[in-house]
Amino acid sequence: MANAASQTDEAVADPTGGPVGFTHRQIITALSGLLLAVLLAALDQTIVSTLLRTIGDQLHGQTAQAWVVTGYLVSSTIAMPFYGKLSDIYGRKPLYLAAVVVFVIGSAACVLANSMATLAVARVVQGLGGAGLMSLPTAVIADLAPVRERGRYFSYLMMAWVAASVLGPLAGGLFASAGEILGVAGWRWAFLVNVPLGLAALLSVRKALNLPHQRVDHPIDYRGALTLALCLVPLLIVAEEGLDWGWGSARSLTLYGVALLGLVLFVSAERARGLEAMVPLRLFRRGGITLATAVNFTIGVGIFGTVSTLPLYLQLVQGRSATVAGLVIIPLMTGAIVSQMVCAKIIKRTNRFKKPAIVGLGSMAGALLVLATTGADTPLWGVVLLSAWLGLGIGLSQTVITLAIQSAAPKSELGVANAASGLFRQLGGTTGAAVFMSVLFSVAAGRFGGASAGEGAVRRALSDPGASGALAAPAVEAFEAGFRTMFLVGGLILAVGFLLTFLLRELREEE
């Protein structure tokens, strides 16, 4: 009676035709709580970025407001490998529940913060939970569905990000202008809403997410974790503060040296621990994982670098309002969802992902290279089309690279492989944002003659894009040159990823 069964009740089959034990309805039920938690974490990031200036004014900490972002970024990046390793040992569900609890505790601490320093510490705690909310869902999907079926469920995760990209800035603007809501400062509601939503996600995950798991106890690689932190933290700090310090300043160079020392110690520690390492280096002896991870790094550069600078481009070069500049991200994210859904159907039908990967990275590189030819007189619809084109490439590439890593990893280390994937994409994003802003700053300041007065004008414009309408024509031309060079550099980086995709292997049939 298989023909009479509804699609939602049919067991999802693996590539060889055998069922894996979960129906589409069961998978959707299991993912419901995860999707709420992903939306929660994504909303938090988009809302907080909108509220930074308001928070700095009310807590009298404008000069320290960057640490509200940096603290979250540092802790979430470092925690990702922990979630991957521990979920392989203890199972995805308990680790995800722990991530939700930590995120809610961090959010509650943010609500109660009475200074920028205490808020930054609370954001560190929040980031420790956010790392699990963002990195574990792809591993959960891998546990629930065979490779060729996973793309359709990845698209649901992308939808959460699209919703956050639209709702976050709107909610942030509402909280910023509200003054007080029910006796609580408006900006505190950005964190307060996480508490009831987080508890709802906690109950949903606890009830719906039931995965078979065989526990295998392993010692925790504390030395690897500490040396990884020693490597990553200095790089993340420079990425956030380098624009103000100067990328070649004494402080930046010192942190580069500390990061290099941390990398050497980390590799030594992981070699010594072997299979018990936090990030087993033998994983990267598998050509498929190493290659896909390198491509993933370039994708991170393209996604985060562009998303963080495209609205700024519209404000500084074209004089658009902050609202219009923010909304241009919508076609990008919509294009990503559409292409991800199409990609999922292609993979399900053909069990092949190499061609979508090539098209995806090629589209991302092409969109940025064309953006490098635009300027102040480019019509808005042209930028919107390029944004959508970039989104189409993001949707294709993210899906297939995640599948490439999962396909190449052994089942027992799937969580570690997923965490490594997220870690390198996050590092690519951080690097991309830093490189993009560095190129923009250098070229724009150079057009001002490189004088300190010119650098001051650039910094003022970057810190207050809304005032860009008052910039003189030479200043607009300087920013136009800076953005063109920035997009060109980003396009060339993605072109490297595009060339690497030709070396990818197809999905393994036994998956």
N, C-alpha and C positions, 0 to 999 in steps of 0.2 A: 504493500500500500504506500510505497515511497512517493509515488506520483501525487497521491492525495494529500501528502503532508505539506503544510505551509512552509515557506522558505525560512521563517523564523524558528521552526521546530526541527529543521534538518541539521544533523550533525555536520560540523565543518570537517571536511575531508583533507587528508594530507596529499602531497603530490602523487603518491603511489596509489591513491584511491581509498585508503583505509581511514575510518573515522578516528579522530583523536579524543573523542569523549565529551566534547563541549559543543552544544548547539549555539547558533548565532544569538538566540535569546538569552542563553546562559552567559555568554560572553558580554553582551550588552549590560546585563544585570550586574555582573562582576565589575564592569568598568564604570558604572554609574557614580560610585563614590569617588573613584580615582579622578574622573573628569571634573567633579566638583572641586576637588582639592587642587587640581592643576589650574582651574579657572581662578581659584583663590590666590594661588601663588603668582599667577600672571597678572591678575588685577592689582595685587599689592605693588608690583614693580612699576606698572604704568601709572598708578595713582600717586605713589610717593614721588616720582620724578616731577610730577606736576606741582606738588605741594612744597618742594624744597625751599623756595624763597619765603613762603609764608611761615614755614616751620622755623627757618633761620631768624626771621624777624621776631617771632613770639618767644623764642628761647634765647635770643640775643647771642646767636652763634653763627653769623653769616660766614665768617672765615673758616669755620669747622664743618660747614654743612656737607662738604664732599665726603666726610667720613661716614655720614649716614648711608651713602651709597657704597663706599669702599668697604665698610665693615661687613655689610651683607654679601658683597661680591667675594671677599676673601674667604669668609667662613663657608659659603655655599660651594665654592670651587674646591676647597680642601676636603670638604665632607663627602663629595661625590664618590671617590674611590672606596670610602668606608661603607657606604650604603651598598655598593656593588658587591664587595667582598662579603659583608655580613649577611646580605640577603641570599647569597649562594650557600652560606652555612646554615642560617636559621630560618630561611624562607622569606618570601617577599612580603606576606601579609603582616607579620609582627614588625618588620622594619618600617613598613609604610605607616602602620598605626603609630609607631614611635615618632616618625617624622611629622605627622599631623599634630601630635601632642606637643612636640617641641616648638613647632610653628605657632601654635595657639598660645603657648606660654610666652614666647618671644613677642607676639602681637600684644598680649596683655601688658607686658613690661613696657612696650612702646607707648601705650596709652597713658601709663603712669609716669613716664619720663618727665623730669622737671628741668633738665638741662640738655644741651646738645651732646655732652659727653655720655650721659646716661642713656640717651636715645641711641647713640652709636653702639653702645654695649648691647642694648636690647636688640638692635638690628643684627648684631653678630649672632645672637641666640636664634633669632628668626631665620637667619640664613642657614644655620645648621639644620633646621627643619625643612626649609625650602629646597635644599639640595636633594632630599629624598623625594619630595613631592614632584620635582621636575625630572629626576633621573630614573626612578623606578618604573614608571608606567610602561615604557617600551619593553622592559624585561618582563613585566607581567603579561603584556600582549604576546610576547614570545612563548610564555608558558601556556597560554590559552589557545593559540592558533598556530597552524603550520605556516611556513614562510610565505607561500603564495597568497595566503588569506590576510596577512598582517597589514598590508597597505590600507585596506578599507578602515581598519581600526585606528591606524596612525592619523588618518584624516580627521577623526573625532578629536584627537589631541590638538590638531592645528586649529580646529573650530574654536576651542577654548581660548587660544591665543588671539584669534580674530576678534572674538567677543571682548576680550580684555583690551585690545588695542583701540576699540571703539568706546567702550564704557569707561575705561580707566581715566583718560583725560577729561571726559565729561564729569565723572564723579569727583575727580580731583579739583576741577574748577568750581564745582558746587560746594565742596567742603572748604575751599580756600576763601570763597566769598560769603560763606554762611555766618562767619563770626562765631556764634554759639548755637548748638542744637541740643535742646533739653538740658541746658546748663553745662554742656561739655564743649570745649573748643572744637571748631569745625575740623581742623586738621587731625585731631585725635580720633575722629570717627573713621578715618582711613584705616586705622589699625583696629578700632573697636569692632567694626563689622566682621573682622576675621574670626572673632571669638565664637559667635553663634554659628556662622557658616562652617567654621572648622569643626565644631562639635557635631554638626549635621553630617559632615564628610566622615568624621570618625565613626559615627554610628552606622553609616551606610557601608563603609569599607568593612567594618567588623562583621556585619550581617551578610553581605553579598559576596565578598571576595574569599573564596575557599579553594585553595590550590593544593594539590598533593605535593608533599615535600618530605624528603628523607634527610633528617638532620645528621650532619657530620661535623663534629667538634674540631676546631682548629685554633691554635693560639693566635692572638691578635698581634700584628706586626707594628708595634708602637714605634720602633726605630724608623721603619719605613715611613710611617705617618709624620713623624717629626721632621725628617729630612725632606719629605715632600713639601711640608709647610715652609721650611727654610728656603726651598727653591721657589715656590709660587708666590708667597706673600710679598717679597720685595718687588717682583715683577708687577703684581697687581697694584701695589702702591704707586710705583712709577707710572703705570698706565693711567692712574687717576690724577696724579699730582704733577706729572711730567710737563704739562703745558705751562703750569705756573713756575715750576722749578727751573725748567730748561732741560731738554733731553740729554744734553751733554754736561750738565752741571755736576759739581762734586758730589752732591747728595745722590743724584741719579746714578752716576758711575759707581759709587760705593754700593748701592743696592744691586746693580748689575753683578758686581763681584760676589756679593753675598749669595745671590741667586745661582751663580755658576758653581760656587762651593757647595751649595745645597744640592744641585743636580749631581755632582760627582759623588757626594755622600749617599744620595738616594740610590743611584745605580749600584753602588757598592753594597748597600744594605739589602737591596732586593736580590742581588746575585747570591748573597750569603744565605738568605731565607729560602730561596728556591721556590718550591710549590706553596710554601706558607706565606709568601710575600703578599703585601697589600695589593700590589699590581704586579703579578708574575711576569717577569720579562720574557719568559718563554712564549707567552702569547704573541709577542711581536716577531717571533721567529716564523710565525705563519705569515706568508707573504700577503695573503688576503687581508688580514687585520692591519698590518703595517701600512699597506697601500691605501686601504679605505680610511684609516685614521688620518693619513696625510691629506687626502681629499677633504675629509671632514674639517680639518683645520682651515683650509681655504674657504670652505662654505661658511664657517663661522666668521671669517674676515668679511666676506661679502654681505652676510645677513646683518650682523650687528653694526658693522661699519657704516652700511648704507642707511639702515633704519635710524641710526642715531644722528646722521648728518643730512639726510634728504629734507626733513622739515626746516633745518637751519638754512639750507640752500635756498629754499623758497622764500624765506624771510629776508635774508641778507642780500641776495642777488636780485630777486624778483619783487621784493617789497610786499609779499603776501602777508595776510594776517596770521596770527598764531593758530587760529581755528582752522583756516584753510590749509595751512602747512601741516597740521596734525592729521587732517582727514585724508591727505594724500597717501597715508599708510594703508587706508582701507582697500584700495584696488590692489595694492601689493599683497596683502594677506588674503584677499578674495581669490586672486590669481593662484596663490599657493594652495588653497583648498581645492579649487577646481582641478588643477594639474595633479594634485595628490590623489584625488578620487579617480581620475582617468588612469593614472599610473597604477593604482591598485587593480583596476580591471585588466590592464595589459599584463601585469605580472600573474594574476590569477589564471588568465587564459593561456599564456605562453610559458610561464615559469622562467622568464628571462628578464633581467633588469639592466643589462649593459647598455643597450641603446637608449632607454630613458635617462640613464646616468649621463651619457654623452650629451644628449639634448639639453638636459637640465643645467649642467655646468656651462655648456656653450651658450645657453640663453642668459645665464647670470653674467658671464663675461661680456657677451655682446651688449646687454642692456647698460652696463656700466661704461663700456667704451663709447656707446652712443651718447650717454649722459655727459661724457667728457667734451662733446661738441656743442652742448646747449649753453644758453646764457640768459641774460636779462630779458631779451626779446622773444624767447621761446614761449609759445602759448601754453597755458596751463594744461589744456587737453593733451598736448604732446608729452608733458612730464607725467601725466596720469597714465598714458599708454605705456611709457617706459617703465613706470612703477609696476603696472600689471604684468608686463613682460618679465621683469625681474622676479615677480612673485611666481609666475609660471615655472621659472627655472628653480626657484627655491623648493616648491612643492615636489617637483620631480627628483631633485638631487637629495633632499633630506630623506625621503622614503627609501630610495635605493641604497644609499650609503649605510643607513641603519641596518637594512636587510643584509647588505654585504658583510658587515661586521658580525651580525648574529649568525649568518650562515657559516662563517669561517671559524667561529668560536665553538669549543666543546661545550656540551650541555651543562656540565658541572661548573663551568666558569662563565656562563652567560651573563650573570650579573656584573662580574668584573669587566667583561668586554663592553657591556653597555655603559658602565660608569666611565671607562676609559674613553669611549666615544664622546660622551657628554663633556668630559673634562677637556678634551682637545678642542671640541667645538667652542666651549666656553673660553678657552685660552685664545683660540682664533678670533673670537668676538672681541675679547679685551684688547688683543694685539691690533685688530682691525680698527677699533675705535681710536686707539692711541696713535697708530700710524696715520690714519686719515686726518685726525686733528693736527698732528705734527706737520704733515705736508701742507694742509690748509694754512696753518699759522705761519709757516716759514715763507711760503710763496706770497701770501697776502702782505705780510710785514715787509718783504723784500720790495714789493711794488710801491710801498710807502717810502722807500729809500733805506729801510733797515734801521732807521733811527729809533731811539727809545720812544719818541713821541708817536711814531708810527706803530710801534709794538703796543703802546698803551691804547691807541685807538682800536686796534684789532681786538685786544683783550676786552675792552669795554663793549664792543659790539657782540662778541661771543657770549659775554655774561648777560647781556640784555638785548636779545635779538629783536624784541618788540620795538626798540628805538631805532632800528635800522632805516626806517623811512626817512630819518633826518640826515642820513649819511650823504655826503657830497658824491658827485658822479665819479671822481677818482677813487673814492673808497669802494664804491660798488664795483668798479672795474677791477680793483685789486682782489676783492673777494671772488669775483667771477673767475679770474685767473687761478686763484687758489683752489676753488672747487673743481675746475676743469682738470687741473693737475692731480688732484686727489682722486677723482673718479677714474682717471687714466691709470694711476697706480693700482687702484683696487681692481680694475678690469684686467690688468696684466697678472696680478696675483691669482685671480680666478682662472685666467687662461692657463696657468700652470696646472691647476686642478683639473681643468678640461682635458689637457693632454694626458694626465695621469689616469683618467677614467678609461682610456683605451686599453689600459693594462689590466683592468678589473676582470675577475673570473665570474662566470655565471653562477646562479644558485646551484647548490649541490642537490642532486636528485634524491638522495636519501633523506633530506630534510622533510 
